[in-house]
Amino acid sequence: MASTSRRWRQMTVWLHVLTSAGWMTLALVLFALLYLAATARDPVTATGATAMAHYLDVALLAPLGNASAATGIMLGLGTQWGLIHHRWVLAKFAITLVQLYAGVFLLSPTLDATGDAPGAGPPPGLLLGTVAMASAIAFQAWLSVVKPGGKTRWSRDRRTGRPVRLPTAAPWVFAGAVLAPAADIAVGTALGFPSPFLSLIVVGVAVGVRRRTLRAARALAVTPGLG
C-alpha cells in the first residue's frame, strides 16, 4: 500500500508541475498576443490576436490553472506539509486563491469584453494581469524550491502545545487528485468551457478526510493512558 500511495503521490506532483508550467506559459502567450493586439496598426491583426488570446484562455489556460490549483491543494491536504502549517505552503495557497479569483472574475471577463469590441485594443490592466499571473507562478516555484519561513502557529495543537503530525493520505486521495483534473479537462474540452466540478468534489472530500483524521488523532492524544 505504501508503494501504491507513493506512486500516486508522485503522479500528483508530476501533474502539478506540468500544469503549473503550462499555466505560466499560457499566461506569457496571452501577454504576447495582447501586446500584438495593442500595438498592431492593422485592425484585422489586432482583432485576430485578441480572438486567439480569448480562445487560448478558455481552451488551455483556465483548465491548466484549475488543474494546477487542484493538484497543489491536494498535495497539501494529503501530505505532512499541510496547507497552513508551513509559511511557504500557506503563501503558495494564498497566491493560488488570488490568482483564481483574478483569472475568473477579473481577467477573463475583461478579455471577453475586449473580444466583443472589434478594433478596441486591450486595456493596459489586462496586459499587466497576464504578466502578474506568470510572475506569481514563477514566485511559487521559487517558494517550492527554497521553502522559506519556517512553521506557522497552526503547526502546534493549541490545547496541548504539541506539534501537529499530519499523516499521508490514502492512495485513493492521490488517485482522485490525478484523475479528477484530467477528467475535468476532458469534459471542459467537450463542453467548450472550463468545468472544474470533479476537482472541487475531490478537494472537498479530502478536506473532510483530513479533518476527521486530525480529530481522531487529537482525541487519541488526550485520552488518559494513551497520550
C-alpha positions in Angstrom: 0.0 0.0 0.0 2.9 2.4 0.8 4.3 1.9 -2.7 0.9 2.5 -4.2 0.5 5.7 -2.3 3.9 6.8 -3.2 3.3 6.2 -6.9 0.0 8.2 -6.9 1.6 10.9 -4.9 4.4 11.2 -7.4 1.9 11.3 -10.2 0.1 14.1 -8.4 3.4 16.0 -8.1 4.2 15.4 -11.8 0.7 16.7 -12.9 1.0 19.7 -10.6 4.4 20.6 -12.1 3.2 20.0 -15.6 0.0 22.1 -15.3 1.8 24.9 -13.4 4.4 25.2 -16.1 1.6 25.2 -18.7 -0.3 27.8 -16.8 2.7 30.1 -16.7 3.5 29.5 -20.4 -0.1 30.3 -21.5 -0.1 33.5 -19.4 3.0 34.6 -21.3 1.5 33.6 -24.6 -1.6 35.7 -23.8 0.6 38.6 -22.9 2.4 38.3 -26.3 -1.0 38.1 -28.2 -2.5 41.0 -26.3 0.7 43.1 -26.8 0.4 42.4 -30.5 -3.3 43.4 -30.4 -2.4 46.6 -28.6 0.4 47.7 -30.9 -0.8 46.4 -34.3 -1.7 49.1 -36.8 -3.9 46.7 -38.8 -7.3 46.2 -37.2 -7.6 42.8 -38.6 -4.4 41.7 -36.9 -5.5 43.2 -33.6 -8.8 41.5 -33.7 -7.3 38.2 -34.7 -4.7 38.4 -31.9 -7.4 39.2 -29.3 -9.6 36.4 -30.6 -6.8 33.9 -30.3 -6.0 35.1 -26.8 -9.6 34.6 -25.8 -9.6 31.1 -27.3 -6.4 30.0 -25.5 -7.7 31.4 -22.3 -10.8 29.3 -22.4 -9.3 26.2 -24.1 -6.0 25.9 -22.3 -5.1 28.5 -19.6 -8.2 28.1 -17.5 -8.2 24.2 -17.5 -4.5 24.2 -16.7 -4.9 26.7 -14.0 -7.7 24.8 -12.4 -5.7 21.5 -12.6 -2.6 23.2 -11.1 -4.6 24.7 -8.2 -6.4 21.4 -7.5 -3.3 19.2 -7.5 -1.4 21.7 -5.4 -4.2 21.9 -2.8 -4.5 18.1 -2.8 -0.7 17.7 -2.2 -1.1 20.0 0.9 -4.1 18.1 2.1 -2.6 14.7 1.5 0.9 15.1 2.9 2.8 16.2 6.0 3.2 19.7 4.6 -0.5 20.7 5.1 -1.9 24.0 3.8 -1.4 26.3 6.8 1.3 24.7 8.8 4.3 26.0 6.9 4.7 29.6 5.8 5.8 28.9 2.3 2.9 26.5 1.7 0.5 29.0 3.2 1.9 31.7 0.9 1.5 29.5 -2.2 -2.0 28.6 -1.1 -2.9 32.3 -0.7 -1.4 33.3 -4.0 -3.3 30.5 -5.8 -6.6 31.7 -4.4 -5.8 35.3 -5.5 -4.8 34.0 -9.0 -8.0 32.0 -9.4 -10.2 35.0 -8.3 -8.3 37.4 -10.6 -8.5 35.0 -13.5 -12.1 34.0 -13.2 -13.7 37.3 -12.1 -11.3 40.0 -13.5 -9.1 38.9 -16.4 -11.4 36.6 -18.3 -14.4 38.9 -18.3 -12.2 41.8 -19.4 -10.8 39.7 -22.2 -14.3 38.7 -23.2 -15.4 42.3 -23.3 -12.3 43.2 -25.4 -13.2 40.5 -27.9 -16.7 41.7 -28.2 -15.5 45.2 -29.2 -13.6 44.7 -32.5 -11.0 47.3 -33.2 -10.6 48.2 -29.5 -7.3 47.4 -28.1 -6.9 45.5 -24.8 -6.7 47.7 -21.7 -3.2 48.0 -20.1 -4.5 46.3 -16.9 -5.1 43.1 -19.0 -1.5 43.0 -20.2 -0.3 43.7 -16.6 -2.5 41.0 -15.3 -1.1 38.3 -17.6 2.5 39.3 -16.6 1.5 39.3 -12.9 0.0 35.8 -13.2 3.1 34.4 -14.8 5.3 36.1 -12.3 3.2 34.8 -9.4 3.6 31.2 -10.7 7.4 31.7 -11.0 7.5 33.0 -7.4 5.5 30.0 -6.2 8.1 27.7 -7.9 10.8 29.6 -6.0 8.9 29.0 -2.8 8.7 25.3 -3.5 12.5 25.0 -4.0 13.7 27.3 -1.2 10.9 26.6 1.4 11.5 29.7 3.4 9.8 31.0 6.5 9.6 28.0 8.9 6.3 26.9 10.5 3.2 28.8 11.4 1.4 28.9 14.8 -1.1 26.3 13.4 1.7 23.7 13.3 1.2 23.2 17.1 -2.0 22.0 18.8 -3.5 24.9 20.6 -4.6 22.8 23.6 -1.6 20.6 24.2 1.1 22.6 22.6 2.4 19.6 20.8 3.5 19.7 17.1 0.6 18.6 14.8 1.5 15.5 13.0 -0.1 15.5 9.5 -0.4 12.0 8.1 0.0 11.0 4.5 -3.3 10.4 2.8 -4.5 7.1 1.4 -3.7 6.2 -2.2 -7.3 6.9 -3.4 -6.9 10.5 -2.3 -3.9 11.0 -4.6 -5.6 8.9 -7.3 -8.5 11.4 -7.2 -6.1 14.3 -7.3 -4.8 12.9 -10.7 -7.9 11.6 -12.3 -10.4 14.4 -11.4 -8.4 17.2 -13.0 -7.8 15.0 -16.1 -11.5 14.2 -16.3 -12.4 17.9 -15.9 -10.1 18.9 -18.7 -11.7 16.3 -21.0 -15.2 17.4 -20.0 -14.4 21.0 -20.4 -12.9 20.4 -23.8 -16.1 18.6 -24.9 -18.4 21.4 -23.4 -16.3 24.3 -24.7 -15.7 25.9 -21.3 -13.7 25.1 -18.1 -15.6 22.8 -15.7 -13.6 22.0 -12.5 -16.5 20.3 -10.8 -14.9 16.9 -10.2 -11.8 18.6 -8.8 -13.9 20.7 -6.4 -15.6 17.5 -5.2 -12.3 15.7 -4.6 -10.8 18.6 -2.8 -14.0 18.8 -0.6 -13.8 15.1 0.2 -10.0 15.4 1.0 -10.8 18.3 3.4 -13.3 16.2 5.2 -11.0 13.2 5.4 -8.1 15.3 6.8 -10.3 16.9 9.4 -11.7 13.6 10.6 -8.1 12.2 10.8 -6.8 15.1 12.8 -9.8 15.0 15.2 -9.2 11.3 15.8 -5.5 11.8 16.4 -6.2 14.7 18.8 -8.7 12.6 20.7 -6.2 9.8 21.0 -3.5 12.1 22.2 -5.6 13.5 25.1 -7.1 10.1 26.2 -5.7 9.1 29.6 -3.1 6.4 29.3 -2.7 6.9 25.6 -1.3 10.5 25.4 
